[in-house]
Amino acid sequence: MANKERKVKKVQARHILVGSKELADEIKKKIDDGEEFSKLAEEFSECPSKKRGGDLGWFGKGAMVRPFEVAAFSADEGEVVGPVKTEFGYHVIYVYEVQDDIDPDAG
């Protein structure tokens, strides 16, 4: 039987970090309504990555705090997830590229 489970090796993501769930919910709604993620990051995010539209670049497992990592690695490419609560605040995360760890011997 083939193992159909996707094993994500690393992701490329943007995020918006804010202090309240209410604001994170508002931002997520704006994104769902079609507003540009990077512009909202520049306007609202409390993270220094806001200067890059919230871009965090590529990262693998173990690079981010656990709740953030779980959300980012569970998302599909092109998906916006959140708000995700961490010790830093509330994150809205846009996973824009995923690199799967493909085993050529599987299946």
C-alpha positions as CSV (number, residue, x, y, z in Angstrom):
1,M,0.0,0.0,0.0
2,A,1.4,3.4,-1.0
3,N,1.9,6.0,1.6
4,K,-0.1,9.0,0.4
5,E,0.8,11.3,3.3
6,R,2.6,14.4,2.1
7,K,5.9,15.1,4.0
8,V,6.6,18.8,3.8
9,K,10.3,19.6,4.1
10,K,10.2,23.4,4.1
11,V,7.9,26.3,3.3
12,Q,8.2,29.8,2.2
13,A,5.7,32.1,4.0
14,R,4.7,35.7,4.8
15,H,3.1,36.6,8.1
16,I,1.4,39.5,9.9
17,L,1.9,39.7,13.6
18,V,-0.5,41.7,15.8
19,G,-1.3,41.9,19.5
20,S,-5.0,41.1,19.5
21,K,-7.1,38.3,18.0
22,E,-9.7,40.8,17.0
23,L,-7.3,42.7,14.8
24,A,-5.9,39.4,13.4
25,D,-9.5,38.4,12.5
26,E,-10.1,41.7,10.8
27,I,-6.9,41.4,8.8
28,K,-7.7,37.8,7.8
29,K,-11.2,39.0,6.6
30,K,-9.5,41.7,4.5
31,I,-7.3,39.1,2.9
32,D,-10.2,36.8,2.3
33,D,-12.0,39.7,0.6
34,G,-9.1,40.2,-1.8
35,E,-6.8,42.8,-0.2
36,E,-3.1,42.2,-0.8
37,F,-1.3,40.4,2.0
38,S,2.1,42.2,1.7
39,K,0.4,45.7,1.8
40,L,-1.5,44.6,5.0
41,A,1.7,43.3,6.5
42,E,3.4,46.6,5.9
43,E,0.5,48.5,7.4
44,F,-0.4,46.3,10.5
45,S,2.4,43.9,11.4
46,E,4.5,44.4,14.5
47,C,7.3,42.2,13.2
48,P,10.4,43.7,11.5
49,S,9.5,41.5,8.5
50,K,6.8,44.0,7.7
51,K,9.4,45.9,5.7
52,R,9.5,42.9,3.3
53,G,5.7,42.6,3.2
54,G,5.9,40.0,6.0
55,D,8.2,37.7,4.0
56,L,10.0,35.2,6.2
57,G,11.7,33.3,3.3
58,W,12.2,29.6,3.4
59,F,12.2,27.7,6.7
60,G,12.2,24.1,7.8
61,K,10.7,22.4,10.8
62,G,12.2,23.6,14.1
63,A,12.9,27.1,12.9
64,M,9.7,28.7,14.3
65,V,7.7,28.4,17.5
66,R,5.5,25.3,17.6
67,P,2.0,26.7,17.0
68,F,3.3,28.8,14.1
69,E,5.2,25.8,12.6
70,V,2.2,23.5,12.9
71,A,-0.1,26.0,11.1
72,A,2.5,26.7,8.4
73,F,3.3,23.1,7.7
74,S,-0.4,22.1,7.6
75,A,-1.3,24.7,5.1
76,D,-1.5,24.1,1.4
77,E,0.5,26.2,-1.0
78,G,-1.3,29.5,-1.6
79,E,-3.3,29.2,1.6
80,V,-3.8,31.9,4.2
81,V,-4.3,30.5,7.8
82,G,-4.8,32.0,11.1
83,P,-5.0,33.7,13.4
84,V,-2.5,31.5,15.2
85,K,-1.7,32.4,18.8
86,T,1.9,32.3,19.9
87,E,3.9,33.8,22.8
88,F,4.5,36.8,20.4
89,G,0.9,37.6,19.6
90,Y,-1.4,36.6,16.8
91,H,-0.2,35.6,13.3
92,V,-1.9,35.5,10.0
93,I,0.2,33.3,7.8
94,Y,0.4,33.1,4.0
95,V,2.2,30.0,2.8
96,Y,3.1,30.8,-0.8
97,E,5.5,27.9,-1.6
98,V,5.9,24.4,-0.3
99,Q,8.8,22.0,-0.9
100,D,7.7,18.4,-0.4
101,D,10.2,15.7,0.7
102,I,9.4,13.2,-2.0
103,D,10.6,9.6,-1.6
104,P,11.1,8.0,-5.0
105,D,10.9,4.6,-3.5
106,A,7.5,5.2,-1.8
107,G,4.5,3.5,-3.3
